[in-house]
Amino acid sequence: MSRRSPAWSTSPERKELLAIYAEVDALFDGWSCTCSRAGAGTAAEARCCHFEVTGREPYPTAIELAEVAHGIRAAGAMPRDPRRLPVASLGACPLLGPGDRCRIYASRPFGCRTHFCDHAEAPLGQKPRLPRAKVSELGRRVADLATRVDPRDPGPRPLRRALTGLR
C-alpha cells in the first residue's frame, strides 16, 4: 500500500495499526513524564521530543509513516525541515508545533507512545517499571504488520530522516 494512498484512512491495515496503538495507549494509561508535564518550564526542560537531549529518537516503519503522513495531511502541517532546525532547538522533533506540542499527536508513531524517556513514571499504586515485555511484543506486531503490507520495507528508520521522504 502506498503511503500516499487516499484509501489509507479507511484501510484495514490502518485499522490494525490503530488497534495496536490503542493497546499501547491503554498500557501506558496514567503514566506521565516529569519533563513533559504542563508547566515544566522552558522548552529546554520539556525534553521528551528533543532527541539530542534524550539521546533517543523514534524509529517508525513504513506503515507508521503512512499514519504520520495521514496525520500531517489532517493537521495541514508539514514537518519542519530537520536540516534547517536552529541549534537552539535541541534536536527537536520536526513535528512539534508552538509550545512544543505534537501537531500529529493522534497519529504519532509507536516509539512516541511508549515513554522511552528515562523520566517516565507509573501511576500511583502501579509497578514503577516500564512494561518492557509487553512493549516489545506490541513493537513486534507493528513490525510484522509493516512486513505484511510491504515486504520490501527497509525497516524502522530514524524519524527525522524518514520525514524527509514524506515531502
C-alpha positions in Angstrom: 0.0 0.0 0.0 1.4 3.4 -0.9 2.0 5.8 1.9 0.1 8.5 -0.1 -2.9 6.3 -1.0 -6.2 8.2 -0.4 -7.6 4.9 0.8 -5.3 4.8 3.8 -7.9 6.5 6.1 -10.3 3.5 5.6 -7.8 0.7 5.0 -7.8 -2.5 7.1 -4.1 -2.0 7.6 -4.7 1.3 9.2 -7.4 -0.1 11.4 -5.0 -2.9 12.6 -2.2 -0.3 13.3 -4.6 1.9 15.2 -5.7 -1.1 17.3 -2.1 -1.8 18.2 -1.7 1.9 19.1 -4.8 1.7 21.3 -3.2 -1.2 23.2 0.0 0.8 23.7 -2.0 3.8 24.9 -4.0 1.6 27.3 -0.8 0.0 28.6 0.5 3.5 29.5 -2.7 5.0 30.7 -1.9 7.2 33.6 1.8 7.2 33.0 3.5 10.6 32.9 6.8 12.1 32.4 8.2 14.8 34.6 9.8 16.6 31.7 6.6 16.9 29.6 4.1 17.9 32.2 2.3 21.2 31.9 4.3 23.9 33.5 7.6 22.1 33.1 9.1 25.5 32.4 11.3 26.4 29.5 11.3 24.4 26.2 14.7 23.1 27.3 13.1 21.4 30.2 10.4 19.7 28.0 12.9 17.1 26.8 10.9 14.2 25.5 10.7 15.3 21.9 14.1 16.9 21.9 16.1 13.9 20.6 19.6 15.4 21.1 18.8 15.9 24.8 17.3 12.4 25.4 19.7 10.7 23.1 16.7 8.7 21.7 14.6 9.1 18.6 11.6 7.0 17.4 12.3 4.6 14.5 9.0 4.2 12.7 8.3 1.6 10.0 6.8 2.4 6.6 3.3 1.6 7.8 3.7 4.0 10.7 5.0 6.6 8.3 1.8 6.2 6.3 -0.1 7.1 9.5 2.3 10.0 10.2 1.6 11.3 6.6 -2.1 10.9 7.3 -1.7 13.0 10.5 0.3 15.7 8.7 -2.4 16.0 6.0 -5.2 16.1 8.6 -3.4 18.8 10.5 -2.4 20.7 7.4 1.1 20.9 8.7 4.3 19.9 7.0 7.2 19.0 9.4 9.9 21.5 9.7 13.0 20.5 7.7 15.3 18.8 10.2 18.3 20.1 8.2 17.2 23.6 8.9 16.3 23.5 12.6 18.0 26.1 14.7 20.8 25.0 17.0 18.7 26.1 20.0 16.0 23.5 19.0 17.9 20.8 20.9 17.3 18.4 18.1 13.5 18.9 18.4 11.1 16.6 16.5 10.2 18.4 13.3 6.5 17.6 14.1 6.4 19.9 17.1 4.4 23.0 16.9 4.0 26.0 19.1 4.6 25.4 22.8 6.4 22.1 21.9 3.1 20.4 21.2 2.9 17.5 18.8 0.9 18.6 15.7 0.0 15.0 14.8 -0.5 13.6 18.4 -3.3 11.1 17.4 -1.1 9.8 14.5 2.2 9.7 16.4 4.4 6.6 15.9 4.8 3.7 18.3 8.0 5.0 19.8 6.4 8.3 20.7 3.7 6.3 22.6 5.9 4.2 24.8 7.5 6.6 27.3 11.0 5.9 26.1 12.1 8.8 28.3 14.1 8.0 31.4 11.8 10.2 33.4 8.6 8.2 32.8 6.6 7.5 35.9 3.9 4.9 36.6 0.6 5.9 38.1 0.4 5.7 41.9 -0.1 2.1 43.0 1.4 0.5 39.9 4.8 -1.0 39.4 7.3 1.7 38.7 8.9 -0.3 35.9 8.1 0.1 32.2 6.3 -3.0 30.9 9.1 -3.8 28.5 8.0 -7.3 27.6 4.6 -6.1 26.5 6.1 -3.1 24.7 8.4 -5.5 22.8 5.5 -7.7 21.9 3.5 -4.8 20.6 6.5 -3.5 18.7 6.9 -6.9 17.0 3.3 -6.7 16.0 3.9 -3.3 14.3 7.0 -4.7 12.6 5.1 -7.8 11.4 2.2 -5.7 10.1 4.7 -3.5 8.2 6.3 -6.5 6.6 3.0 -8.0 5.6 1.9 -4.7 4.0 5.3 -4.1 2.3 7.8 -6.9 2.3 10.3 -4.5 0.7 10.0 -2.1 3.7 13.6 -1.4 4.7 12.5 -1.5 8.4 12.5 1.2 11.1 14.5 4.3 10.4 15.1 7.5 12.4 12.0 9.7 12.4 13.8 12.9 11.3 15.4 11.1 8.4 12.2 9.3 7.4 10.2 12.6 7.4 12.4 14.0 4.6 11.0 11.2 2.4 7.4 12.4 3.0 7.9 15.7 1.2 
